[in-house]
Amino acid sequence: MIVYTATRVRTHTEAGTIDAACVVVDDEGLIAWVGPLADLPQAHRDAPRRHVDGTIMPGLIDTHVHLGFDGGPAPVDRMNAESDPEQLVLMLRNARELLSAGVTTARDLGARGYLDVVVRDAIVRGDARGPRMIVSGAPLTPTGGHCWFMGGEADGGYELRTAVRRHHEHDVDSIKIMSTGGFMTKGSAPWFAQYREDELRLAIDDAHRLGKKAVAHAHGIQGIRHAVRAGIDALEHCTFVASDGSLGFDAQVADEIAERGVYVSFTLNVLAWQMLRGDSGGFVDHLAMVVRELRQRGVPIVTGTDAGIDLAPHHAYSAGLEVLSAMGMPIEDVLLAATAVSSRSMGLDDITGVLQPGMAADLIGVAGDPAVDLACLGRPMLVVAFGVPFSPDPYPDLEALPSRTVAGPAALAHDH
Ligand SMILES: [Zn+2]
């Protein structure tokens, strides 16, 4: 039993934010009690205490990472050059890096050889430190399609369905499908749909039958439409690139996303954060328009960063939250997106994402008040995951990170 006290505790429940409050964590790693310190039940008064001069809030969630990419200048080259044991070392490093950034739950949306399953289980056992991982194995993609090198090639609906079952056999949690191409992979382009709607439906229906959420990588409007109509649970990127490669928008597709309750992650990260401060060739304005249009329709926005892709290291998580705020999303909504809403999107809302009794003790402590300045999230003082405290490792400030030389839609080139 340990009592974490703070200047304020953000519960992200109806209890709201409580001043001079505390969170009691039991020996099973669950939250036993949350409330004002003055009301702390007698039974917990003698337990050891740790004080955070600032804010305690639910641990952060990244719904889109790649543990197998190193966030350096050429992560795909490194993945392809590495043996499985070398990849595992990198993946464990990146899991620890995410935890240092205050990310206590993360979903890997593309890894090789079911190594993500191994990492997830090692963390649960306590053999390694990292976030609670939701893993999806290799993304499903046509032969030679976007990210084919991870090993998830499947052509047409029936092969897609078989691939879903194979992933289930290997104990993945969710299914990632490349609904459109990307700039990065030769012969694939982000505005082309890679599968028809009926093909996607075969895979998505089977994922649901097996109790898994299905997530689509989708840049182009056609690929977004196919995935939404086929019953996808969440869209990644969702940039609305038109078939001529220009930046477009489709109000009818946006309406359908809203009507079907599909969650959207714009995979905003430190690269977008850098573009905000420089010349993005209109790309940031375009993305801000899409964010605004979808929010107006009530589409639930979640936080994912595509961590690990070129020059987007895992420790830079907080940059993406600052971008959402700069794009007009109120800070309170950003903080909920990064915790309770992202948790719900993955079906984890009875486990993590809010601070209340019975939930996993996944929480962070930061100096200052994130409701006033999100930047304080960049340096958590305390991270608790699965109820076990962790001292964050030091990493460079966002300002010190190298930036890309490309801007505008070409910046999508490295999205996975
Ligand atoms: Zn990705």
Residues whose N, C-alpha, C, O or C-beta is under 5 A from the ligand:
A	BS01	ZN	L109 D306 H416
